[in-house]
Amino acid sequence: MRTTRLTASVAALTAGIVLAACSGGTNAGGSTSKTLTIASVDQGSVEDVVAAFEKANPGVEVRLTTSGADQYQQQIRTKLASGTAPDVMSVWPGNGNPGATYVLAKPGYLLDLSDRPWARKLPASVKTVAQYEGKTYNAVFGLNGIGAVYNQDALDKAGLTPPGTWTELLDFCRDAAAKKTPAFALGNQDNWVTQTVLYALVATTVYGPDRNFDKKMQNGQATFAKSAWTTALAKYKEMDRTGCFQKSPLSTSYEASQELAASGRTLGIVQGNWVVALLKGKNPKGNFTLKTLPATDDPGGFLMPAAAGAGYGVNAKAKNKDLALKFVNFVMSPEGMNLFAEKQGGLPSLPDTGHAADPALTELTTFINEDRTVPFMDQLWPNAKVQQTMLSGLQEMFSGQADADGVLKDMDTDYRAGT
């Protein structure tokens, strides 16, 4: 998972590219260039951070371009290898995709940020996915979670309430479909989106009974194909058969899925918390709330995927190294983190920033505080290929070209290949 991706995912989880140029300070070669290039996946939020950085650094020039996370991950490593990458770039935590910390730090593409004051303050759970071989390479500014984001106005109009159990979820989907307003928008045309529903289900079905599942995978004591991942995928397919999503998810883009949920043409969307701000941007008068997606009939056993979101790394060959470091320090300042949190509907990665969480995230905050969360699954996988196989496999499942057993077995093959 943007996600989660999610890391895609997800989460992404999360979900576009920004190319920004700023200036100030000296570059690695000692010039007085005032241009800093930045590639980001934080559409709709990094713009305010860059503007604030400009204001704090008079004379800084900014150029901004955006595109999708899938395209970013396809291009960033090629640009780094060819020497055409920006000074600062979005970097996902852990090891789950082509733009992740381990993947970019291992070949030496990222600058060691361990001496930055904020690096020592990162929570232990964030440090593990912001570091490679004990050194910090990722300025992770926020925490994200994945769940069901509901449009309260659409719920009121339909006369429905968010489900609290798996059985209630299926009934909710049937009732919503009967009212010609599908329960959830699903933008599976963008392959990273395919994981969000699955991750929300996996959190409870796989990690609820076994919080040590990742360690067992790493030790060769468990596999995807012979675990509760099969249960989660079966539930994902059952949601589709029950009519939980709009027609033709594979023909619906992430952008279009936002439009459906924001306008009330669906009752919600299963996504990361970052989508709340995007929905409010499309419907400023809307009221949106993130809740856990029920995966069993035991609410006491529910877990949510919640983990460090994408942060920023510095190109080891940055043309303006000093200003690049100044920018990541600004990102990790209370002002920078709070700006991101406000625009993304997220939570700062460091405490004591003075940030007041969006009420829409009350349940996510509670789950985090009660230690009822698990990392986005791909963040702890040994290579980026596992996630790519999963994402393409999920698209093929929705098109009828693959089955769950085959997808999980292919993921096992890639997992066993190691780093």
Order of alpha helices (4+ residues) and beta strands (2+ residues): beta-beta-alpha-alpha-beta-alpha-alpha-beta-beta-beta-alpha-alpha-beta-alpha-alpha-alpha-alpha-beta-alpha-beta-beta-beta-alpha-alpha-beta-alpha-beta-alpha-alpha
